[in-house]
Amino acid sequence: MNRLVSRLSSILKPRTMEITSSNFKEKLPEIEAAIDSASFLAFDGEFTGLNAYRGISHFDMPSERYDKLQESARQFLLVQFGLCTFHYDPATDNFSHQAFNIYVWPRPCSRNAPDPRFLCQTSSIDFLTNQNFDFNKLFKHGVSYLRPAELEKLKDTLKGRQDHRRLSMTPGTDQNQSIPIPADQEAFLARVHSKVEEFVKSDDQQLELEKCNGFQRRLIYQTAREKYKHLSLTSVTKTGGDRVICVIKADEEQQQKMAWLKDQAELSDLDVAFGFSRVIQKMTESGKLVVGHNMILDVAHTLNQFCGPLPESYQDFKAMTTAVFPKL
């Protein structure tokens, strides 16, 4: 052990890389390669708070301490994940390391995605501020993440919506049955119809319709399906959450291709939303030794945010930890 400590004290070629949403996709293969080639790994977290329960005692049994720590992991957020990979060079009998500081933020990727609430603790925020932690970078460019079960649920919901969308474009299906147009919507549809007619006669290739509610969008789709076979209509969510209809000139073959591309883009967006959780999956798959100091809170936060809800019992927590980090 003393020999290992002496070697680590003379680590060669220290490299630290800051990771945000701006460079995560580009740097993920580098992170994964560093994990694959590492002799062992270490990680550490920064949190919005530490102690949700003030009754922590030095005399707590492990199960009692876990009961208290799990509340902290559920109420506070891990906002920066520091991963360090250590690499042994037998030629020089020395270690080198590579460090990654990763901002992580639970950005909702859709209306159905998790939108968590969390607490902040003054002492923890003061500590981060004194260490020049960049909160603007966290909120604007933090790497998103989802638990694996959340990703699968969102994929199932998305595929169901895509199937419904395809059926709605197929004549004769229940989803494609016309609905009566209420009298109070006739003026609105007439105004939309006039805009679309002008668009058809113009050289423009794309038209964005005015903001409207879900029922009005269905009426527009119904009208377009009956009158404008050569147009493709797509709902688009704009910055701020407003949904509008985008109209594009396209024949049937082009419309099918555009629908397929939209399906793939939506699935790709979910993969992007899974984000940082891929790093945790890679650490699990590697089976590498993971070391750390006083890291039960780091482990609890990591499991709760990126893997699944923390179990109630200490024994189940140990089993979950072993499943994610086999050599901890």
C-alpha beads as a LAMMPS data file, in Angstrom:
LAMMPS data file: protein, C-alpha beads

328 atoms
327 bonds

1 atom types
1 bond types

-500.0 500.0 xlo xhi
-500.0 500.0 ylo yhi
-500.0 500.0 zlo zhi

Masses

1 110.0

Atoms # bond

1 1 1 0.000 0.000 0.000
2 1 1 2.815 2.414 0.874
3 1 1 4.393 1.723 -2.502
4 1 1 1.125 2.549 -4.260
5 1 1 0.766 5.801 -2.313
6 1 1 4.307 6.845 -3.184
7 1 1 3.684 6.142 -6.855
8 1 1 0.411 8.074 -6.843
9 1 1 2.147 11.064 -5.266
10 1 1 4.323 11.342 -8.361
11 1 1 1.543 10.998 -10.945
12 1 1 2.573 11.885 -14.462
13 1 1 0.788 13.941 -17.089
14 1 1 -2.223 15.216 -15.114
15 1 1 -5.057 16.164 -17.465
16 1 1 -8.365 17.722 -16.444
17 1 1 -11.227 18.301 -18.839
18 1 1 -14.422 20.279 -18.220
19 1 1 -17.508 18.633 -19.715
20 1 1 -20.795 20.412 -20.502
21 1 1 -23.649 19.799 -22.932
22 1 1 -21.612 21.726 -25.513
23 1 1 -18.872 19.092 -25.745
24 1 1 -20.343 15.978 -24.075
25 1 1 -21.225 14.163 -27.314
26 1 1 -17.758 14.861 -28.718
27 1 1 -15.901 13.861 -25.539
28 1 1 -17.995 10.826 -24.536
29 1 1 -15.866 8.383 -26.601
30 1 1 -12.765 9.809 -24.887
31 1 1 -14.322 9.335 -21.452
32 1 1 -15.310 5.763 -22.301
33 1 1 -11.843 4.992 -23.645
34 1 1 -10.277 6.384 -20.464
35 1 1 -12.521 4.130 -18.362
36 1 1 -11.693 1.083 -20.495
37 1 1 -7.931 1.625 -20.228
38 1 1 -7.881 2.575 -16.537
39 1 1 -6.355 0.496 -13.765
40 1 1 -8.933 1.914 -11.354
41 1 1 -11.405 4.786 -11.072
42 1 1 -12.334 7.424 -8.510
43 1 1 -15.234 9.839 -8.375
44 1 1 -16.548 12.678 -6.251
45 1 1 -19.678 14.826 -6.355
46 1 1 -20.735 18.386 -5.618
47 1 1 -24.212 18.839 -4.158
48 1 1 -26.860 21.495 -3.553
49 1 1 -26.980 20.273 0.057
50 1 1 -25.562 17.638 2.365
51 1 1 -27.713 17.041 5.428
52 1 1 -31.477 16.835 5.207
53 1 1 -31.435 15.156 8.618
54 1 1 -29.527 16.865 11.454
55 1 1 -29.626 13.927 13.842
56 1 1 -26.528 12.219 12.410
57 1 1 -24.390 10.654 15.136
58 1 1 -20.938 9.080 15.206
59 1 1 -22.609 6.160 16.962
60 1 1 -25.088 5.430 14.155
61 1 1 -25.228 1.841 12.985
62 1 1 -24.775 1.476 9.180
63 1 1 -28.497 0.931 8.659
64 1 1 -29.343 3.986 10.797
65 1 1 -26.880 6.174 8.902
66 1 1 -28.314 4.990 5.570
67 1 1 -31.867 5.832 6.689
68 1 1 -30.693 9.400 7.245
69 1 1 -28.468 9.742 4.178
70 1 1 -31.084 8.481 1.751
71 1 1 -33.269 11.462 2.608
72 1 1 -30.404 13.782 1.654
73 1 1 -29.871 11.942 -1.635
74 1 1 -33.563 12.246 -2.468
75 1 1 -33.939 15.925 -1.581
76 1 1 -30.672 17.457 -2.837
77 1 1 -29.065 17.277 -6.270
78 1 1 -25.635 16.168 -7.386
79 1 1 -24.710 18.976 -9.804
80 1 1 -21.115 18.146 -10.728
81 1 1 -19.562 14.702 -11.120
82 1 1 -15.784 14.483 -10.922
83 1 1 -14.419 11.317 -12.522
84 1 1 -10.736 10.423 -12.395
85 1 1 -9.225 7.480 -14.285
86 1 1 -5.830 6.158 -13.155
87 1 1 -3.488 4.403 -15.596
88 1 1 -0.448 2.310 -14.708
89 1 1 2.591 2.335 -17.005
90 1 1 4.753 -0.771 -16.335
91 1 1 7.597 0.693 -18.387
92 1 1 8.082 3.561 -15.922
93 1 1 6.402 1.915 -12.926
94 1 1 4.279 5.035 -12.508
95 1 1 0.657 6.107 -12.648
96 1 1 -0.881 8.827 -14.774
97 1 1 -4.435 10.080 -14.506
98 1 1 -7.109 11.832 -16.490
99 1 1 -9.828 13.875 -14.772
100 1 1 -13.245 14.934 -16.063
101 1 1 -15.379 17.574 -14.311
102 1 1 -18.905 17.081 -15.612
103 1 1 -21.759 19.520 -14.962
104 1 1 -25.033 17.556 -14.723
105 1 1 -28.528 19.037 -14.811
106 1 1 -31.959 17.307 -15.058
107 1 1 -33.235 19.197 -18.089
108 1 1 -36.728 17.979 -19.169
109 1 1 -36.566 16.747 -22.765
110 1 1 -40.342 16.639 -23.295
111 1 1 -43.643 17.307 -21.569
112 1 1 -43.654 13.700 -20.321
113 1 1 -40.081 13.762 -18.989
114 1 1 -39.280 14.026 -15.263
115 1 1 -39.237 17.613 -13.988
116 1 1 -37.746 17.210 -10.484
117 1 1 -37.868 19.568 -7.551
118 1 1 -34.945 19.803 -5.169
119 1 1 -33.695 21.614 -2.069
120 1 1 -30.676 23.842 -1.540
121 1 1 -28.683 24.221 1.663
122 1 1 -27.112 27.618 2.341
123 1 1 -23.787 26.238 3.568
124 1 1 -23.391 24.057 0.479
125 1 1 -24.209 26.900 -1.928
126 1 1 -21.764 29.163 -0.056
127 1 1 -19.071 26.506 -0.362
128 1 1 -19.636 26.127 -4.111
129 1 1 -19.643 29.900 -4.578
130 1 1 -16.377 30.252 -2.679
131 1 1 -14.878 27.594 -4.963
132 1 1 -15.941 29.655 -8.023
133 1 1 -18.541 27.116 -9.079
134 1 1 -20.234 28.407 -12.252
135 1 1 -23.993 28.152 -11.669
136 1 1 -24.794 29.796 -15.009
137 1 1 -22.829 27.074 -16.743
138 1 1 -24.711 24.443 -14.740
139 1 1 -28.172 25.760 -15.605
140 1 1 -27.445 26.607 -19.251
141 1 1 -25.002 23.875 -20.232
142 1 1 -25.334 21.056 -17.698
143 1 1 -25.374 17.584 -19.251
144 1 1 -28.844 16.061 -19.065
145 1 1 -29.552 12.609 -17.689
146 1 1 -32.333 10.076 -17.155
147 1 1 -32.607 6.881 -15.204
148 1 1 -32.711 3.804 -17.492
149 1 1 -36.322 3.035 -16.483
150 1 1 -37.318 6.635 -17.251
151 1 1 -35.691 6.378 -20.674
152 1 1 -37.579 3.167 -21.494
153 1 1 -40.881 4.679 -20.351
154 1 1 -40.340 7.757 -22.524
155 1 1 -39.420 5.555 -25.492
156 1 1 -42.599 3.511 -25.081
157 1 1 -44.685 6.680 -24.860
158 1 1 -42.952 8.143 -27.918
159 1 1 -43.400 5.003 -30.004
160 1 1 -47.091 4.949 -29.098
161 1 1 -47.439 8.557 -30.192
162 1 1 -45.567 7.842 -33.428
163 1 1 -47.819 4.848 -34.170
164 1 1 -50.878 7.013 -33.550
165 1 1 -49.466 9.692 -35.845
166 1 1 -48.928 7.197 -38.662
167 1 1 -52.458 5.817 -38.256
168 1 1 -53.879 9.327 -38.372
169 1 1 -52.292 9.708 -41.829
170 1 1 -53.879 6.476 -43.080
171 1 1 -57.357 6.824 -44.662
172 1 1 -60.120 4.683 -43.154
173 1 1 -58.685 4.348 -39.629
174 1 1 -60.520 5.396 -36.470
175 1 1 -57.874 8.037 -35.787
176 1 1 -58.593 9.525 -39.191
177 1 1 -62.341 9.980 -38.773
178 1 1 -63.507 13.541 -39.306
179 1 1 -65.021 15.471 -36.416
180 1 1 -67.688 18.159 -36.784
181 1 1 -66.401 21.720 -36.944
182 1 1 -67.985 23.874 -34.202
183 1 1 -69.504 27.131 -35.354
184 1 1 -67.160 29.163 -33.160
185 1 1 -64.143 27.662 -34.966
186 1 1 -65.278 28.384 -38.523
187 1 1 -63.771 31.890 -38.622
188 1 1 -60.461 30.565 -37.264
189 1 1 -60.298 27.799 -39.904
190 1 1 -61.256 30.240 -42.651
191 1 1 -58.343 32.467 -41.634
192 1 1 -55.938 29.503 -41.617
193 1 1 -57.321 28.309 -44.975
194 1 1 -56.662 31.736 -46.500
195 1 1 -53.056 31.718 -45.289
196 1 1 -52.475 28.218 -46.641
197 1 1 -53.973 29.140 -50.026
198 1 1 -51.620 32.108 -50.270
199 1 1 -48.721 29.834 -49.324
200 1 1 -49.631 27.270 -52.010
201 1 1 -49.620 29.966 -54.691
202 1 1 -46.310 31.430 -53.522
203 1 1 -42.739 30.233 -54.124
204 1 1 -42.186 29.721 -50.394
205 1 1 -41.455 26.186 -49.269
206 1 1 -42.436 26.533 -45.602
207 1 1 -45.132 28.293 -43.585
208 1 1 -45.528 28.600 -39.827
209 1 1 -49.141 28.964 -38.679
210 1 1 -50.258 31.011 -35.705
211 1 1 -50.267 29.546 -32.204
212 1 1 -53.426 27.588 -31.363
213 1 1 -54.707 24.978 -28.933
214 1 1 -54.698 21.195 -29.377
215 1 1 -58.295 20.995 -30.617
216 1 1 -57.677 23.690 -33.222
217 1 1 -54.538 21.876 -34.387
218 1 1 -56.617 18.736 -34.946
219 1 1 -59.129 20.709 -37.017
220 1 1 -56.267 22.138 -39.105
221 1 1 -54.845 18.644 -39.701
222 1 1 -58.302 17.383 -40.665
223 1 1 -58.869 20.217 -43.117
224 1 1 -55.407 19.893 -44.645
225 1 1 -55.827 16.136 -45.088
226 1 1 -59.012 16.725 -47.071
227 1 1 -57.895 19.705 -49.174
228 1 1 -54.092 19.736 -49.404
229 1 1 -52.712 16.298 -50.245
230 1 1 -49.419 17.821 -51.399
231 1 1 -48.661 19.539 -48.092
232 1 1 -46.990 18.142 -44.990
233 1 1 -48.016 19.472 -41.578
234 1 1 -45.892 19.032 -38.462
235 1 1 -46.339 20.265 -34.903
236 1 1 -43.246 22.093 -33.650
237 1 1 -42.476 23.097 -30.053
238 1 1 -40.840 26.514 -29.971
239 1 1 -38.606 28.048 -27.322
240 1 1 -40.847 28.735 -24.351
241 1 1 -43.028 25.674 -24.924
242 1 1 -45.492 27.074 -27.489
243 1 1 -46.634 24.538 -30.096
244 1 1 -47.290 25.671 -33.670
245 1 1 -47.932 23.911 -36.969
246 1 1 -45.294 24.083 -39.680
247 1 1 -46.540 23.558 -43.266
248 1 1 -44.156 22.259 -45.932
249 1 1 -44.715 21.574 -49.631
250 1 1 -44.110 17.838 -50.198
251 1 1 -45.580 14.978 -52.252
252 1 1 -46.631 11.661 -50.665
253 1 1 -43.192 10.066 -50.952
254 1 1 -41.521 13.123 -49.451
255 1 1 -44.078 13.182 -46.655
256 1 1 -43.331 9.551 -45.752
257 1 1 -39.610 10.262 -45.729
258 1 1 -40.120 13.360 -43.581
259 1 1 -42.280 11.365 -41.137
260 1 1 -39.548 8.721 -40.848
261 1 1 -36.884 11.378 -40.291
262 1 1 -39.036 12.996 -37.601
263 1 1 -39.425 9.630 -35.843
264 1 1 -35.661 9.100 -35.871
265 1 1 -34.962 12.643 -34.673
266 1 1 -37.347 12.175 -31.727
267 1 1 -35.635 8.914 -30.729
268 1 1 -32.252 10.603 -31.104
269 1 1 -33.396 13.416 -28.797
270 1 1 -34.190 10.807 -26.131
271 1 1 -30.725 9.296 -26.483
272 1 1 -29.272 12.768 -25.994
273 1 1 -31.472 13.262 -22.922
274 1 1 -30.091 10.030 -21.405
275 1 1 -26.775 11.882 -21.511
276 1 1 -24.529 11.514 -18.490
277 1 1 -26.145 8.241 -17.409
278 1 1 -24.119 6.614 -20.188
279 1 1 -20.963 7.344 -18.184
280 1 1 -22.354 5.478 -15.179
281 1 1 -23.365 2.593 -17.430
282 1 1 -19.826 2.476 -18.826
283 1 1 -18.346 2.407 -15.328
284 1 1 -20.624 -0.531 -14.488
285 1 1 -19.803 -2.417 -17.692
286 1 1 -16.068 -1.939 -17.168
287 1 1 -16.121 -3.717 -13.799
288 1 1 -13.148 -1.560 -12.768
289 1 1 -12.179 -0.959 -9.163
290 1 1 -13.741 2.290 -7.855
291 1 1 -12.100 4.074 -4.917
292 1 1 -12.994 7.136 -2.903
293 1 1 -12.923 8.769 0.524
294 1 1 -16.002 9.064 2.753
295 1 1 -18.110 8.478 -0.344
296 1 1 -21.356 6.931 0.870
297 1 1 -23.213 10.169 0.074
298 1 1 -21.573 10.328 -3.369
299 1 1 -22.637 6.734 -4.032
300 1 1 -26.189 7.316 -2.770
301 1 1 -26.641 10.407 -4.964
302 1 1 -25.162 8.652 -7.997
303 1 1 -27.452 5.657 -7.663
304 1 1 -30.553 7.737 -6.971
305 1 1 -30.082 10.211 -9.828
306 1 1 -28.636 8.076 -12.590
307 1 1 -29.696 4.482 -11.856
308 1 1 -32.951 4.225 -9.931
309 1 1 -34.762 5.236 -6.737
310 1 1 -32.906 4.313 -3.575
311 1 1 -34.361 1.274 -1.790
312 1 1 -35.731 1.595 1.719
313 1 1 -33.512 -1.001 3.399
314 1 1 -29.762 -0.849 3.924
315 1 1 -29.319 -4.420 2.667
316 1 1 -31.091 -3.588 -0.605
317 1 1 -28.916 -0.488 -0.919
318 1 1 -25.789 -2.649 -0.588
319 1 1 -27.117 -5.005 -3.266
320 1 1 -27.893 -2.087 -5.594
321 1 1 -24.442 -0.600 -5.017
322 1 1 -22.758 -3.921 -5.822
323 1 1 -24.799 -4.232 -9.024
324 1 1 -23.663 -0.791 -10.243
325 1 1 -20.134 -0.782 -8.822
326 1 1 -19.046 -4.443 -8.449
327 1 1 -15.628 -3.443 -7.069
328 1 1 -16.099 -0.493 -4.737

Bonds

1 1 1 2
2 1 2 3
3 1 3 4
4 1 4 5
5 1 5 6
6 1 6 7
7 1 7 8
8 1 8 9
9 1 9 10
10 1 10 11
11 1 11 12
12 1 12 13
13 1 13 14
14 1 14 15
15 1 15 16
16 1 16 17
17 1 17 18
18 1 18 19
19 1 19 20
20 1 20 21
21 1 21 22
22 1 22 23
23 1 23 24
24 1 24 25
25 1 25 26
26 1 26 27
27 1 27 28
28 1 28 29
29 1 29 30
30 1 30 31
31 1 31 32
32 1 32 33
33 1 33 34
34 1 34 35
35 1 35 36
36 1 36 37
37 1 37 38
38 1 38 39
39 1 39 40
40 1 40 41
41 1 41 42
42 1 42 43
43 1 43 44
44 1 44 45
45 1 45 46
46 1 46 47
47 1 47 48
48 1 48 49
49 1 49 50
50 1 50 51
51 1 51 52
52 1 52 53
53 1 53 54
54 1 54 55
55 1 55 56
56 1 56 57
57 1 57 58
58 1 58 59
59 1 59 60
60 1 60 61
61 1 61 62
62 1 62 63
63 1 63 64
64 1 64 65
65 1 65 66
66 1 66 67
67 1 67 68
68 1 68 69
69 1 69 70
70 1 70 71
71 1 71 72
72 1 72 73
73 1 73 74
74 1 74 75
75 1 75 76
76 1 76 77
77 1 77 78
78 1 78 79
79 1 79 80
80 1 80 81
81 1 81 82
82 1 82 83
83 1 83 84
84 1 84 85
85 1 85 86
86 1 86 87
87 1 87 88
88 1 88 89
89 1 89 90
90 1 90 91
91 1 91 92
92 1 92 93
93 1 93 94
94 1 94 95
95 1 95 96
96 1 96 97
97 1 97 98
98 1 98 99
99 1 99 100
100 1 100 101
101 1 101 102
102 1 102 103
103 1 103 104
104 1 104 105
105 1 105 106
106 1 106 107
107 1 107 108
108 1 108 109
109 1 109 110
110 1 110 111
111 1 111 112
112 1 112 113
113 1 113 114
114 1 114 115
115 1 115 116
116 1 116 117
117 1 117 118
118 1 118 119
119 1 119 120
120 1 120 121
121 1 121 122
122 1 122 123
123 1 123 124
124 1 124 125
125 1 125 126
126 1 126 127
127 1 127 128
128 1 128 129
129 1 129 130
130 1 130 131
131 1 131 132
132 1 132 133
133 1 133 134
134 1 134 135
135 1 135 136
136 1 136 137
137 1 137 138
138 1 138 139
139 1 139 140
140 1 140 141
141 1 141 142
142 1 142 143
143 1 143 144
144 1 144 145
145 1 145 146
146 1 146 147
147 1 147 148
148 1 148 149
149 1 149 150
150 1 150 151
151 1 151 152
152 1 152 153
153 1 153 154
154 1 154 155
155 1 155 156
156 1 156 157
157 1 157 158
158 1 158 159
159 1 159 160
160 1 160 161
161 1 161 162
162 1 162 163
163 1 163 164
164 1 164 165
165 1 165 166
166 1 166 167
167 1 167 168
168 1 168 169
169 1 169 170
170 1 170 171
171 1 171 172
172 1 172 173
173 1 173 174
174 1 174 175
175 1 175 176
176 1 176 177
177 1 177 178
178 1 178 179
179 1 179 180
180 1 180 181
181 1 181 182
182 1 182 183
183 1 183 184
184 1 184 185
185 1 185 186
186 1 186 187
187 1 187 188
188 1 188 189
189 1 189 190
190 1 190 191
191 1 191 192
192 1 192 193
193 1 193 194
194 1 194 195
195 1 195 196
196 1 196 197
197 1 197 198
198 1 198 199
199 1 199 200
200 1 200 201
201 1 201 202
202 1 202 203
203 1 203 204
204 1 204 205
205 1 205 206
206 1 206 207
207 1 207 208
208 1 208 209
209 1 209 210
210 1 210 211
211 1 211 212
212 1 212 213
213 1 213 214
214 1 214 215
215 1 215 216
216 1 216 217
217 1 217 218
218 1 218 219
219 1 219 220
220 1 220 221
221 1 221 222
222 1 222 223
223 1 223 224
224 1 224 225
225 1 225 226
226 1 226 227
227 1 227 228
228 1 228 229
229 1 229 230
230 1 230 231
231 1 231 232
232 1 232 233
233 1 233 234
234 1 234 235
235 1 235 236
236 1 236 237
237 1 237 238
238 1 238 239
239 1 239 240
240 1 240 241
241 1 241 242
242 1 242 243
243 1 243 244
244 1 244 245
245 1 245 246
246 1 246 247
247 1 247 248
248 1 248 249
249 1 249 250
250 1 250 251
251 1 251 252
252 1 252 253
253 1 253 254
254 1 254 255
255 1 255 256
256 1 256 257
257 1 257 258
258 1 258 259
259 1 259 260
260 1 260 261
261 1 261 262
262 1 262 263
263 1 263 264
264 1 264 265
265 1 265 266
266 1 266 267
267 1 267 268
268 1 268 269
269 1 269 270
270 1 270 271
271 1 271 272
272 1 272 273
273 1 273 274
274 1 274 275
275 1 275 276
276 1 276 277
277 1 277 278
278 1 278 279
279 1 279 280
280 1 280 281
281 1 281 282
282 1 282 283
283 1 283 284
284 1 284 285
285 1 285 286
286 1 286 287
287 1 287 288
288 1 288 289
289 1 289 290
290 1 290 291
291 1 291 292
292 1 292 293
293 1 293 294
294 1 294 295
295 1 295 296
296 1 296 297
297 1 297 298
298 1 298 299
299 1 299 300
300 1 300 301
301 1 301 302
302 1 302 303
303 1 303 304
304 1 304 305
305 1 305 306
306 1 306 307
307 1 307 308
308 1 308 309
309 1 309 310
310 1 310 311
311 1 311 312
312 1 312 313
313 1 313 314
314 1 314 315
315 1 315 316
316 1 316 317
317 1 317 318
318 1 318 319
319 1 319 320
320 1 320 321
321 1 321 322
322 1 322 323
323 1 323 324
324 1 324 325
325 1 325 326
326 1 326 327
327 1 327 328
